[in-house]
Amino acid sequence: MNERDLLQAKLNEFYTTTMEGARALFDDKHLSDLSSPLLISISDTYLAAPVRIMFIGKETNGWRGKLGTYYTAEDALRKLMECYQKQMEKPKWPGRFFPMLRLAARELAGSQVDAIAWTNLMRMDWEHGKGFSRNSKEYSEMLTKISQEMLRREVELLKPHVIIFACGASYDRVIKATFPIRTNSAPIVKRALWQFNVGDILCFRAQHPQASRKKNSTLKPVAAYYTDIFARVKANFAHVYDAP
């Protein structure tokens, strides 16, 4: 078994055990309110990257059916892995989140989108009729706990060198609860850009790529802060990015 298959097997075992353990805690409302879980399919390209990048959003805007489908569908885990792979292989994406992920790949991963591991802070989204966002961070303590456990395990197994939290300052509380031990914390631009470390991992929290500036805001356009992040990553790993 190669490195990718070994890591994926460990991750899948964790996903399966976690979701099976949570099944008794989900009632009919949970099963119809929440989406299927976002689960990572690891690529060989990511594992071979000299600088491993994770790009983390807040939650999906709809993801492959409802949570109830996950528990009733045959071979649900494999199907979600295939959904993840197809998403990452799309030649064109709407909105601004995935185009920013593609830009991160162009700047930091030789334009190989699958060299970046995409995941979310909240593992499922909540269709609650409050506009475009399917914000689920206030849905339940149980969902938050499951999401934190999954993200910590993903980071443990995938061993990224850099994490970009593309989620906005309103999710700082979730980040801090998920990774309570942080060092070198520096608010580069209040609410717009925060840099810190989780162990040896260089981390940035930027605004969500879809965010818009309020009238008379002194903040720069969102893309400017991602440009700053890319420059900081390249400077920190100059031995990779400046290599001939």
C-alpha positions in Angstrom: 0.0 0.0 0.0 1.5 3.4 -1.0 1.5 6.5 1.1 -1.7 7.9 -0.3 -3.6 4.7 0.1 -2.4 4.2 3.6 -3.3 7.8 4.7 -6.7 7.6 2.9 -7.5 4.3 4.6 -6.7 5.9 8.0 -8.7 9.0 7.2 -11.7 6.9 5.9 -11.6 4.7 9.0 -11.8 7.9 11.1 -14.6 9.4 9.0 -16.6 6.1 9.2 -16.1 5.7 13.0 -16.9 9.3 13.7 -20.1 9.3 11.6 -21.3 6.0 12.9 -20.7 7.2 16.5 -22.7 10.3 15.8 -25.7 8.5 14.1 -27.6 8.0 17.4 -27.3 11.7 18.2 -28.9 12.9 14.9 -32.7 13.1 14.9 -35.0 13.4 11.9 -34.6 17.2 11.9 -30.8 16.9 11.8 -31.0 14.4 8.9 -33.2 16.8 6.9 -31.6 20.1 7.8 -27.9 19.3 7.3 -26.0 18.4 4.2 -23.9 15.3 3.6 -20.4 15.7 5.2 -17.5 17.1 3.3 -14.7 14.5 3.3 -11.3 14.8 1.8 -9.9 12.6 -0.9 -6.2 12.9 -0.7 -4.2 13.2 -4.0 -0.7 12.0 -4.7 0.0 15.5 -6.0 -0.6 17.0 -2.6 1.6 14.5 -0.9 4.4 15.1 -3.4 4.2 18.9 -3.1 7.4 20.5 -1.5 5.0 22.9 0.3 1.8 21.3 1.4 -1.1 23.7 1.4 -4.5 23.3 3.0 -7.3 25.7 1.9 -10.1 25.8 4.4 -13.5 27.4 4.0 -16.4 27.8 6.4 -19.0 25.4 5.0 -20.3 24.3 1.7 -23.2 25.9 0.0 -25.0 22.7 -0.5 -23.1 19.4 -0.7 -24.3 16.2 -2.3 -27.6 15.6 -0.7 -28.8 15.6 2.8 -27.2 14.0 5.9 -30.0 11.4 5.9 -28.8 10.3 2.4 -25.3 9.6 3.9 -26.7 7.1 6.3 -29.1 5.4 3.9 -27.1 5.3 0.6 -25.1 2.3 -0.3 -21.3 2.9 -0.2 -21.9 6.5 0.8 -18.2 7.1 1.7 -16.9 6.1 -1.7 -19.5 8.3 -3.4 -18.5 11.3 -1.4 -14.9 10.7 -2.2 -15.8 10.7 -5.9 -17.8 13.9 -5.4 -14.7 15.6 -3.9 -12.5 14.5 -6.7 -15.0 15.7 -9.4 -15.2 19.0 -7.6 -11.5 19.5 -7.7 -11.3 18.5 -11.3 -13.8 21.0 -12.6 -12.3 23.2 -15.3 -14.5 26.2 -14.2 -16.2 27.2 -11.0 -18.8 29.8 -10.3 -18.6 32.3 -7.4 -15.3 33.4 -5.9 -14.2 30.7 -3.4 -13.0 28.0 -5.8 -11.4 30.5 -8.2 -9.4 31.8 -5.2 -8.4 28.2 -4.5 -7.3 27.9 -8.1 -5.3 31.2 -7.8 -3.6 29.8 -4.7 -2.7 26.7 -6.7 -1.3 28.9 -9.5 0.8 31.0 -7.0 1.9 28.2 -4.6 1.5 24.8 -6.3 2.5 25.1 -9.9 -1.1 25.5 -11.0 -2.0 22.0 -9.8 -5.3 22.4 -8.0 -5.2 18.9 -6.6 -1.9 19.7 -5.0 -4.0 21.7 -2.5 -6.1 20.0 0.1 -9.5 21.7 0.4 -11.7 21.2 3.5 -14.1 23.2 5.7 -14.3 24.3 9.3 -17.9 23.1 9.6 -18.3 19.7 8.1 -21.9 20.1 7.0 -24.0 23.1 5.9 -27.4 24.1 7.1 -30.2 25.1 4.7 -32.0 27.5 7.0 -33.4 30.1 4.6 -31.2 33.0 5.6 -29.8 34.1 2.2 -26.9 32.7 0.3 -24.8 31.5 3.3 -25.6 28.1 4.8 -23.8 29.0 8.1 -23.9 26.1 10.4 -21.5 27.2 13.1 -24.4 27.9 15.5 -26.4 24.8 14.6 -25.4 22.6 17.4 -22.6 21.8 19.8 -22.5 18.3 18.4 -21.9 19.4 14.9 -19.2 21.8 16.0 -17.5 19.0 18.0 -17.6 16.5 15.0 -16.3 19.2 12.7 -13.4 20.0 15.1 -12.5 16.4 15.5 -12.4 15.8 11.7 -10.3 18.9 10.9 -7.8 18.1 13.6 -7.4 14.5 12.3 -7.1 15.7 8.7 -4.3 18.1 9.8 -2.6 15.4 11.8 -2.6 13.0 8.8 -2.0 15.4 5.9 0.8 17.3 7.7 0.4 20.6 5.9 3.1 23.2 5.9 0.6 26.0 5.4 -3.1 26.5 6.2 -5.1 29.3 4.6 -8.4 29.8 6.4 -10.6 31.5 3.8 -13.5 32.0 6.1 -13.6 35.6 7.6 -13.2 36.9 11.1 -16.6 35.7 12.3 -15.1 32.2 12.3 -12.1 33.1 14.5 -13.9 31.6 17.5 -14.2 28.3 15.7 -10.6 28.3 14.7 -9.4 29.1 18.2 -11.6 26.4 19.7 -10.3 23.8 17.1 -6.7 24.8 17.6 -6.4 26.2 21.1 -2.6 26.1 21.1 -1.3 28.8 18.8 1.9 30.8 18.7 3.3 33.8 16.9 -0.2 35.3 16.6 -0.2 38.6 14.7 -3.3 40.5 13.5 -1.7 41.9 10.4 -4.8 43.8 9.4 -7.6 43.9 11.9 -10.4 41.4 10.9 -8.9 41.2 7.3 -5.7 39.2 7.9 -4.5 37.2 10.8 -1.2 35.2 10.9 -0.3 32.5 13.5 1.2 29.1 13.9 -0.3 25.8 14.9 2.9 23.9 15.9 5.2 24.2 12.9 2.3 25.0 10.5 2.2 28.6 9.1 -1.5 29.7 9.2 -3.4 32.6 7.8 -7.0 33.6 8.3 -8.3 35.9 5.5 -11.7 37.2 4.6 -13.9 34.8 2.6 -13.2 35.4 -1.1 -16.9 36.2 -1.6 -16.8 39.0 1.0 -17.6 42.5 -0.1 -16.4 45.7 1.3 -18.8 47.9 3.2 -19.3 51.5 2.0 -16.5 53.8 3.2 -14.4 50.8 4.5 -10.7 51.4 4.8 -10.0 47.8 4.0 -8.5 46.8 0.6 -10.3 44.5 -1.8 -10.3 40.9 -0.5 -8.0 39.7 -3.3 -5.2 42.1 -2.0 -5.0 40.1 1.3 -4.6 36.8 -0.5 -1.8 38.4 -2.6 -0.2 39.3 0.7 -0.6 35.7 2.0 1.0 34.3 -1.2 4.0 36.6 -0.8 4.4 35.7 2.9 4.3 31.9 2.1 6.9 32.4 -0.7 9.1 34.4 1.6 8.9 31.8 4.3 9.6 28.9 1.9 12.1 30.8 -0.3 14.3 27.7 -0.6 11.4 26.2 -2.6 10.0 29.1 -4.5 13.3 30.8 -5.3 15.0 27.6 -6.4 16.2 27.7 -10.0 
